[in-house]
Amino acid sequence: MANFNFIQMADPQVGMFDRFSGMDPEAAEFLRKNGLNVKDAPKSEGLKQDRANLTTAIDQFEEIKPEFVVVCGDMVDTAGDENEIALIRETLGAYGEDTPVHWVPGNHDIGVNNLIPDSESTAKYRAEFGADYYSFDHAESKFIILNSVLLDRPQNLLDEHKTQMDFLGDTLRSRDSKESEHVIAFMHHPLFLNNAEEPDVDFDWAPSPPNQPDGYWTIPLERRAPVVKLLREAKVQTVFAGHWHRNHEASDDGLDVVVTSALGYPLGNDPSGYRMVSIADGKLSHEYRGL
Ligand SMILES: [Fe+2]
């Protein structure tokens, strides 16, 4: 049995501090009423705060020495923005030259208007970050990266959606259960926030942001259910996610969804940070670390 640790983080979303700081108090109050905990903070110009968070995290990773890092999406606030992507490259990209860094696509990375992917936005993402869904093995465990933006809104890429579902099924079924100690999945959107069969409507505590459709924070039941079925059949225990910019955990009949707050701008009460995940003596444990 191998003992090791890795880092899971989400939403460095470079550029978001500039967009969300120094907001007009009325606009901030409106967002707070819609469930987004925007702080009354002075304007943080440019990418200064994003850079500070990334370099602080990487300094801490140098001490922790994780086996690898998984970034659960929203690397940048504006897909294709050269300055934002350059900062990701200079920080996490450079760190990735020594320690593997695995990218997971977020809606801000691969969605047109931060929502619906198409063939062009997907090709751009792949050119910048590589495959949007794939698996890798480490020690005796298997790790599966999924494109949840495609799961959320596949309407422009129905063939690709089918290909990803086939990939998930084939990867899980081809696994020899004795060979893999843990099977762990990563995606940007949480599969669910309370239970696997919850409907697509928002809970009082998870309203969609203003100008966004209902069910913004999770995968619609219609496409969630087949994923849950495959994960359950393969006895996948944990799915790590981001997107909500706050910490949250839900468990439904042995399937755990662990939502990690943002390394960038947080929208809940947790500070910016990342999650340290440990596998020791066959058991998986994790803890959130604020920067
Ligand atoms: Fe995000």
Boltz pocket constraint, residues with backbone or C-beta under 6 A from the ligand:
constraints:
  - pocket:
      binder: B
      contacts: [[A, 11], [A, 13], [A, 73], [A, 74], [A, 106], [A, 108], [A, 243], [A, 244], [A, 245]]
      max_distance: 6.0
